[in-house]
């Protein structure tokens, strides 16, 4: 009997999870007012979309502490959203005058990046000053500084903070005239949070977050939510009736079209969606702030759940923005080839969206052991021994890979691994080695 339960533990757990979900749903249906008071957001896609502001999506994704000895740690707290807590406290600060200290100087840039007794809030890509102001309730001069990707906050001398841009190795000093709750910020970053030893290193002329020691990370499993392609007819094809949309099926690709301007291709095999709008305007997408603002507006109107989605990458030359799922400060890869959602504007005026019908719903226990990953140096050595030209690697990220569970199609497994940006694509380092 015990052996039979052990062999079928995953289906049993899934059944329990579904039963709990049904019970909770019954409470919601019978007493919705009570449910609304107890939760900040509803579980429906539309409620999630309505509750996600630009400051939710454009939060920094990493908190790095550099102690008084110069050692660096990536901070993570399971019970507290550390980035959100810091953001709420920094919203009460008053930031004023701004001045540029250095530019195009790797040595000086590293000096500010590695300041002792500081915390760094890192974005995965450049963010506009306008969006930073909206996120943190500030009014920094957007004409003096247009974009950056790091916020360095000294924990002792709090008269200034520093905004850094990896793009041109520029450092800007911002005067702080009011900094309430600094003691609570110190308490947050010095509390018993889980921390990983890290080091900002210059690799191939770019600063990358590296892991000097082998690292142990948990795996996760989630129940999966799948949206119907029909749910996007209103938001993307502007049609409330399926009779107004032409449908063509070929192999595992279904094409939906509303006239000659809008087309949606759904891959029923892997659940990905490609949407094209030939008659829309791409005006305003030619500046970093315009690109990010416009893409967020359209991200909010697609109709996909945004619960775990964060801003992840932008390329102004290609006029594209990628939004990606995150789990506890780490990005998720392999959900689609492009991330969770990609929004792109072509010079011809065409808009393109790429996204998935699948999203993470609720975590389920998986009983998996923690995964041991090598140090960054060891990982790069393994790649070099496999014939990979490591001097061509443009970026390195510790991440989770989206994998279909072998025992249940309802479950997605998230496995920790390294991803490297090589030959124009993000690739799992283990896949590169095996190839």
C-alpha positions in Angstrom: 0.0 0.0 0.0 2.8 2.4 1.0 4.7 1.5 -2.1 1.6 2.2 -4.3 1.2 5.6 -2.8 4.9 6.4 -3.3 4.7 5.4 -6.9 1.7 7.6 -7.5 2.5 10.6 -5.3 2.2 13.2 -8.1 -1.3 12.3 -9.3 -2.4 12.2 -5.6 -1.0 15.6 -4.9 -2.6 17.0 -8.1 -6.0 15.6 -7.1 -5.7 17.2 -3.6 -4.7 20.5 -5.2 -7.7 20.4 -7.5 -10.1 19.5 -4.6 -8.7 22.5 -2.6 -9.2 24.7 -5.6 -12.9 23.6 -6.0 -13.5 24.2 -2.3 -12.0 27.7 -2.5 -14.1 28.4 -5.6 -17.3 27.4 -3.8 -16.5 29.9 -1.0 -15.8 32.6 -3.7 -19.1 31.9 -5.5 -21.2 31.8 -2.3 -19.6 34.9 -0.7 -17.7 37.0 -3.2 -17.7 40.1 -1.1 -15.7 38.4 1.7 -13.3 37.0 -0.9 -12.7 40.5 -2.4 -11.8 41.9 1.0 -9.3 39.1 1.7 -7.4 39.5 -1.6 -5.8 42.3 -3.5 -6.3 40.8 -6.9 -8.8 38.4 -8.6 -7.5 35.3 -10.3 -9.1 36.1 -13.6 -6.8 37.4 -16.4 -8.8 40.7 -16.7 -8.5 41.5 -13.0 -4.8 40.7 -13.0 -4.3 42.9 -16.0 -6.2 45.8 -14.4 -4.1 45.5 -11.2 -0.7 45.6 -12.9 0.6 49.1 -13.3 3.8 50.2 -15.0 5.5 50.2 -11.6 4.7 46.6 -11.1 6.1 45.4 -14.4 9.2 47.7 -14.4 10.6 46.8 -11.0 14.3 45.9 -10.6 14.8 42.2 -10.5 17.9 41.9 -8.3 19.1 43.2 -4.9 22.8 43.0 -4.5 24.5 43.8 -1.1 28.1 44.7 -0.9 29.3 44.6 2.7 32.1 46.5 4.4 34.7 44.0 3.2 33.7 44.3 -0.4 32.0 40.8 -0.6 28.8 40.8 -2.7 25.6 38.8 -2.1 22.5 38.3 -4.1 19.7 38.7 -1.6 16.4 36.7 -1.6 13.7 36.5 1.0 11.0 33.8 0.6 8.4 35.4 2.9 8.9 39.0 1.7 9.1 40.5 -1.8 12.4 42.3 -1.1 12.4 44.5 -4.2 8.8 45.6 -3.6 9.5 46.4 0.0 12.5 48.5 -0.9 10.6 50.2 -3.6 7.8 51.2 -1.2 10.3 52.7 1.2 12.3 54.5 -1.5 9.1 56.1 -2.7 9.2 58.3 0.4 12.7 59.5 -0.4 13.2 62.9 -2.1 15.7 62.8 -5.0 17.0 66.1 -6.4 19.9 67.4 -8.4 21.7 65.1 -10.8 25.3 65.3 -12.1 27.4 63.0 -14.3 30.6 61.8 -12.7 32.1 59.6 -15.3 31.5 58.0 -18.7 33.3 55.4 -20.9 35.7 54.6 -18.1 35.7 50.9 -17.0 38.0 51.5 -14.0 35.9 54.4 -12.6 32.7 52.5 -13.4 33.8 49.4 -11.5 34.8 51.6 -8.5 31.2 52.8 -8.1 29.7 49.4 -9.0 31.7 47.8 -6.2 31.2 50.4 -3.5 31.4 48.9 0.0 28.4 49.2 2.4 25.8 49.6 -0.5 22.9 47.8 -2.0 22.3 47.7 -5.7 18.9 47.4 -7.4 19.6 46.0 -10.8 17.4 46.0 -13.9 18.1 43.3 -16.5 18.2 45.9 -19.3 18.2 49.7 -19.7 15.1 51.5 -18.3 14.1 55.1 -19.1 14.3 57.8 -16.4 10.6 58.6 -17.0 9.6 55.0 -16.1 11.9 55.0 -13.1 10.2 58.3 -11.9 6.8 56.6 -12.2 7.9 53.5 -10.4 9.6 55.2 -7.5 7.5 58.4 -7.3 10.4 60.7 -8.2 11.1 63.6 -10.6 14.7 63.2 -11.7 15.5 65.3 -14.8 14.9 63.1 -17.7 16.8 65.4 -20.1 20.1 65.1 -18.1 19.7 61.3 -17.9 17.6 59.3 -20.3 18.3 55.7 -19.3 20.3 53.4 -16.9 20.1 49.9 -15.4 21.5 50.1 -11.9 20.6 52.0 -8.7 23.4 52.1 -6.1 22.3 53.1 -2.6 25.0 53.7 0.1 23.9 52.5 3.6 26.1 54.9 5.5 26.4 58.2 3.6 22.8 58.5 2.4 23.2 62.1 1.0 23.6 60.7 -2.5 22.6 57.7 -4.6 24.2 56.6 -7.9 22.5 55.6 -11.2 24.7 53.5 -13.5 24.4 52.6 -17.1 26.3 49.6 -18.4 25.6 50.8 -22.0 28.2 53.6 -21.8 29.8 52.9 -18.4 28.3 56.2 -17.1 27.8 57.1 -13.5 25.4 59.7 -12.3 25.2 61.1 -8.8 21.7 62.1 -7.5 21.4 64.2 -4.3 19.1 62.9 -1.6 17.4 65.6 0.4 15.1 63.4 2.3 15.6 59.7 3.2 13.1 58.5 5.8 13.0 54.8 6.8 16.7 54.3 6.1 16.9 52.2 9.3 14.2 49.9 8.0 16.0 49.6 4.7 19.1 48.5 6.6 17.1 46.1 8.6 15.6 44.6 5.5 18.9 44.0 3.7 20.6 42.8 6.9 17.8 40.4 8.0 18.0 36.7 7.7 17.4 36.6 4.0 18.8 33.8 1.9 21.8 35.0 0.1 24.1 33.8 -2.7 27.7 34.8 -3.0 28.2 36.7 -6.2 30.7 39.0 -8.0 30.2 41.7 -10.6 32.9 40.8 -13.2 34.0 42.3 -16.5 33.8 39.6 -19.0 34.1 40.2 -22.8 33.9 44.0 -22.1 30.6 43.7 -20.2 29.9 43.5 -16.4 28.1 40.3 -15.6 26.9 38.9 -12.3 29.0 35.8 -11.6 28.9 33.1 -8.9 32.4 32.4 -7.5 31.3 29.2 -5.8 29.1 26.3 -6.7 25.5 27.0 -5.9 22.6 25.0 -4.7 19.1 26.0 -5.9 15.6 24.5 -5.5 13.5 23.2 -8.3 9.8 24.2 -8.5 6.6 22.7 -10.0 3.5 24.7 -10.9 0.0 23.8 -12.1 -0.3 25.2 -15.6 -3.1 27.5 -16.9 -4.0 27.4 -20.6 -6.0 30.2 -22.3 -8.2 29.6 -25.3 -7.2 31.2 -28.6 -10.8 32.5 -28.8 -10.2 34.6 -25.7 -7.9 36.9 -27.8 -10.4 37.6 -30.6 -11.7 40.7 -28.8 -8.4 42.0 -27.5 -6.3 41.4 -30.7 -8.7 40.9 -33.6 -11.3 43.4 -32.3 -14.1 40.9 -32.9 -16.7 39.8 -30.4 -18.0 37.2 -32.8 -16.1 34.2 -34.2 -18.2 34.4 -37.3 -16.4 37.6 -38.3 -13.0 35.9 -38.2 -11.7 33.6 -40.9 -10.0 30.4 -39.6 -7.5 28.3 -41.5 -5.8 25.1 -40.2 -2.7 23.5 -41.5 -0.9 20.8 -39.6 -0.5 22.2 -36.0 -0.9 25.9 -36.9 -4.3 27.6 -36.9 -4.5 31.1 -38.5 -7.1 33.6 -37.4 -7.6 36.7 -39.5 -9.9 39.7 -39.3 -9.8 41.4 -42.7 -6.3 42.0 -44.3 -4.8 44.0 -41.4 -4.7 41.6 -38.4 -3.6 38.0 -38.2 -3.0 35.6 -35.3 -1.2 32.3 -35.7 -1.6 29.7 -33.0 0.8 26.8 -32.7 -1.4 24.1 -31.1 1.6 21.8 -30.6 3.6 24.1 -28.3 0.9 26.7 -27.4 2.7 29.7 -28.8 1.0 32.7 -30.5 2.3 35.0 -33.2 0.2 38.1 -33.8 0.6 40.6 -36.6 -1.1 44.0 -37.1 -0.3 45.5 -40.5 -2.5 48.6 -40.1 -1.3 50.0 -36.7 0.9 52.9 -35.9 4.4 52.5 -34.5 4.7 56.2 -33.8 6.5 57.0 -30.6 8.6 53.8 -30.5 11.8 55.5 -31.6 13.0 56.6 -28.1 13.8 54.3 -25.2 11.0 55.8 -23.1 8.5 55.8 -26.0 9.4 52.2 -26.8 8.9 51.0 -23.2 5.8 53.0 -22.6 4.1 52.0 -25.8 5.0 48.3 -25.4 3.6 48.3 -21.8 0.3 49.8 -23.0 0.0 47.0 -25.5 1.2 44.4 -23.1 -1.7 45.4 -20.8 -4.2 44.9 -23.6 -3.2 41.5 -24.9 -5.1 39.6 -22.3 -2.4 37.4 -20.8 -1.9 37.0 -17.0 0.9 39.3 -15.8 1.3 37.9 -12.3 4.9 36.8 -12.6 5.9 39.0 -15.6 8.7 41.6 -15.5 10.4 43.8 -18.0 13.5 41.9 -19.2 15.1 43.4 -22.3 14.8 46.1 -24.9 16.6 46.9 -28.1 15.9 50.4 -29.5 17.6 49.7 -32.8 15.4 46.7 -33.4 12.5 48.4 -31.6 11.6 45.4 -29.6 10.8 44.7 -25.9 10.8 41.4 -24.1 8.8 40.7 -21.0 9.7 37.5 -19.1 8.4 35.4 -16.2 10.4 35.5 -13.0 10.5 33.2 -10.0 12.2 34.7 -6.9 14.6 37.1 -8.7 15.5 34.5 -11.4 14.2 34.7 -15.0 12.4 31.8 -16.7 13.6 30.6 -20.1 12.2 28.2 -22.7 8.5 29.2 -22.2 8.8 30.5 -25.8 11.7 31.2 -28.0 11.4 34.9 -27.3 10.7 35.0 -23.6 7.2 35.2 -22.1 6.0 38.0 -24.3 7.8 39.9 -27.1 6.5 43.1 -28.7 8.2 44.4 -31.8 7.6 47.4 -34.1 8.8 47.2 -37.7 9.8 50.2 -39.7 7.1 49.4 -42.2 4.6 50.2 -39.5 3.7 46.6 -38.7 3.4 45.4 -35.1 4.3 41.9 -34.0 3.5 40.2 -30.7 4.8 36.7 -29.6 3.4 35.1 -26.5 2.2 31.8 -25.0 -1.2 30.4 -24.2 0.4 28.8 -21.1 1.1 30.5 -17.8 2.0 29.5 -14.2 -1.0 29.1 -11.9 -0.2 27.8 -8.4 2.9 26.0 -7.0 2.7 22.3 -6.1 5.1 20.2 -4.0 7.5 18.2 -6.1 9.8 16.5 -3.7 12.7 17.2 -5.9 16.2 17.7 -4.4 18.1 21.0 -4.8 20.2 21.2 -7.9 23.9 21.8 -7.6 25.3 24.1 -10.2 29.0 24.8 -10.8 30.7 28.2 -10.3 30.5 30.6 -13.2 34.3 30.0 -13.9 33.8 26.3 -13.9 30.8 26.6 -16.2 32.8 28.7 -18.7 35.7 26.2 -18.5 33.2 23.4 -19.4 31.9 25.4 -22.3 35.5 26.1 -23.5 36.4 22.4 -23.3 33.3 21.6 -25.4 34.5 23.9 -28.2 32.4 26.9 -27.4 34.1 30.2 -28.1 33.6 31.8 -24.7 34.9 35.1 -25.9 31.8 35.3 -28.0 29.4 35.0 -24.9 27.6 38.3 -24.5 25.8 37.6 -21.2 25.4 35.0 -18.5 22.3 34.5 -16.2 21.4 32.0 -13.5 17.8 31.1 -14.5 15.0 28.6 -14.5 14.2 26.5 -17.5 10.5 25.8 -18.3 10.1 22.0 -18.7 7.0 19.9 -19.3 6.5 17.5 -16.4 6.9 13.8 -17.5 4.1 12.6 -15.3 1.4 15.2 -15.9 0.5 17.5 -18.7 -1.1 19.8 -16.1 2.3 20.6 -14.5 5.3 22.6 -15.5 8.7 22.0 -13.9 11.2 24.9 -13.4 14.8 23.6 -13.3 17.7 25.9 -12.3 20.5 26.2 -14.8 22.9 28.7 -16.4 21.8 30.5 -19.6 24.4 32.2 -21.8 23.8 34.6 -24.7 25.7 33.1 -27.6 25.4 33.6 -31.3 22.4 35.9 -30.9 20.3 33.6 -28.7 19.9 32.6 -25.1 21.0 28.9 -24.7 21.2 26.5 -21.8 24.8 25.9 -21.1 24.2 22.1 -20.7 22.6 22.0 -24.1 25.7 23.8 -25.7 28.0 21.3 -24.0 26.0 18.3 -25.2 26.0 19.7 -28.8 
